[in-house]
Amino acid sequence: MAEALAAPDPIGRTLSSGELVTTMSHFHRAEILRMTGWRDRLDRTSNWAITVVAAMLSVSLSAASAHHGVLLFAMLLVLLLLWIEARRYRFFDVYRARVRQFERHYFAQIISPQPDFASDWLLVVGESLRTPKFLISQRVALARRLRRNYIHMLLAWILKLSTPSLLTEGVRIGFVGSVREAVTSAALGPIPGGAIVVLVAALYAGLLVTAFLVAGDDGELSFGDVHV
């Protein structure tokens, strides 16, 4: 395997099999570290978003006097964190792809060789090193992070509006009796509840379209059922 991958070094001398194996091992270790670093950044952003949602929920749902606008503000913060996380995910995806190239085409071939299995993978890695490019768009990154984590963080506002006891003190415990009652409760200062509901519904619709209607995106599960 090592002899088949032998390549000239920067001054034109062909690397020995031992030198090549050492080079590949160090490079793989470096890519693992970079991937892990960006994975940690992703987790931090997700943790920030969860903390924001938990804090705003504790404030908004703790008493009827707490305005539902607190949850609208939480939505804006979560969307900002989603945008930041999608940007970070695009960097993570570059290094994760290199690591997966090594796992699928180098180490897997050593452990369980298959004939004529993507023999040009080193060219792909080399071009990525010479001219690093993002492999996915910001929209695809947003869709992946939405499906993984964020789509579940944006639904607390509906609970607030649909439960009278969370809106007005002394009101029965249970859900609202009509859609009109919930829409009226959505008013925000001089802005009528209907306008707020339309805006939030448009936001939810846009997020669902972004999350589940991205053409040609196999996601992290393009090869196998395990994602990083």
N, C-alpha and C positions, 0 to 999 in steps of 0.2 A: 504493500500500500504506500509506504513512504517513498519507495523508489519511483512509483508512478507519478507522485506529486513533486518530484525533484524540480527545482526551478533555479534560475540564476540569481545571484545576489546583486545589489546595486552596482558592483564594479565588474559584473559579468562572469564571476566564478560560480560554477554550479555547486549548490549546497549539497552536502552529504546527507544521507538519510537521517543520521543522528541530529545534525544541525537543523534539518527541516522539521523533525518531530519536536525539537526544543522550541523552535520559533512558533510553530502552530500551537503548542501547549501554552506558551506565554501569551500569545495573542488571544486565545480562547479565554484565558483567565482574565485578561484585561477587559474583554467585551462583557464577560459575566459581571464584573465589578461595575462597569458603566450601566448595564441594564438594571442591576440591583439598585444603584443610586437613583435612577429615574423611577423605578418601581416604588421606592421609598417616598419620593416626592408625590407620586400619585396617591399613595395611601394617606399622606399628610393632608392633601386637599380634600379627600373624601372625609377624613376625620373632622376637618374644619366644618364641612357642610353638615355633617351629622350633629356636631356641637351646636351650630347655629339653629338647626331645626329643633333640637331638644330644648334649647334655651327659650326660643320663641314660643314653642308649644306650652312650656311650663308657665310662661307669662300669660299667654292668650287664653288657655283653657282652665287656668286656676280660679278665675272669677268671671262672673258675667259682665262686670264693669270693664274688663280688658277688651279693647276694641279689636275687631277682626283685621284692621289695617296692619296690626303687628305681623300677622301671617303673610300679608301681601308684601311687606318689607322683607320678611324672611325669604319669600320666593325670589325677590330680586337678588338677594345675597347668594342664594343657592345657584341661581343662573350665572352670576358672575364667577363663582367658584367652578361651575361646570365648564365655562369657557376657558378658565385657566387650566383646569385639569385636562381638557381636550388638547390644548397646546402642548402640555407636558407629555401627554400620551403619544403624540406624533414623534417626539424625540425618543421616547421609550421604545416605540415600534421599530425604529431604525436599528437599535442595538439588539433588541429581541430577535429581529429577523436574521442578523448575523450569527447570533448564538444558535438559532435553530438550523441555519445552514450547516454549521459545524456538527451539530447533533445528528442531523438527517443524512448528510453526505460524507462525513469523515468518520465520526465515531461509530455510527451504525454500520458503515461499510467495513470497519475493522472487526466489529463483533459479529455481524451477520452479512457478509458480502452478497451483493446482487449485481449481476452483469449489466454494463451500460446504464448505470443509474446516475443521471444528471451529471455527466462528466465535466460540464463547464461551470460548475458552481464556484470554483476559485476565481474565474473571470468575473462573476457577479460580485463576489466579495471585494475583489480588487478594484472594480469600477466604483463600488460604494465608498471605498477608502479614498480614491482619487477625487471623486466628485460626490460628496455626501448629498443625498436628496431625501426629502420626505417621501415615504411610500404610500401614505394615505392623505386625503384632504382633511381640512378642519371639520367639514360636515360629517365625514365618516367617523372621525374621532369622537365628535359629539354624540353620534348615534350609538357608538359602542359603549361610551361611558354612561349614557342615558339608560341603555338596556341593563347594564351591570348594576348601577347603584341609584342614579338620581331620579328616575321616574317614580320611585316610591316615596320620595321626600316632598313631593309637591301636592299632596292630596289632603293635608290637614285643614286647609281653608274650607273645603266642602263640609267637613265634620263640624266646624265652628258655625257655619251658616245654617246647617240642617238641624241643629239641636237648640231649641229655644232656651233651655236652662243655661246654656253657655253664652246667651246673648242678653237676657233680661232676668234680673233677680226676681224670685218668687213665681216664675213661670214653671209649668209642669215639666217633669223630666220625660224626655222622649224626643222623637223627630218632629219636624214641622208638618203641619197638616196639608200644606199646599205649596206648589212651586212659587206662587206669588208672594207668599210669606217669606220664603227664603230669599227671593230677589229683592224684596223691600229691605230685608236685613243687611243686604250687601252694600247699601249706600255708604259713601265715603265723603263726609263733609257735604259740599254743594253738588257733588257728582252723584246722580241717581244710581240706585242699585242695578238697574237694567244695563247701564253703560259699563259698570264694573264687571258684571257677569259676562257680558259679551266680550270684553277685553280678555278676561281670564280664560273663557272658553276658547277664544282664538289662540291664546298662548298654549293651552293644553293640546289643541288640535295640531298646532305647529310642531310641538314636541313629539307627539305620537307619530306624525308623518316622518319627522327626522329620525326617530328611533327605529321604526319598523319598515319604512319604505325606501331604503337606500339600495339602489340597483347594483348588482354585482359585487356585494360585500359578503364574503364568507367569514369575515371576522377572525377571531383568534383560533377558531376551530377548523381552519382550512385543512389542516393535517392532524387528524386525531381528535379526541374528545376532551383534551386537557388544555386549558389556556393558562397563561402566566399573568 
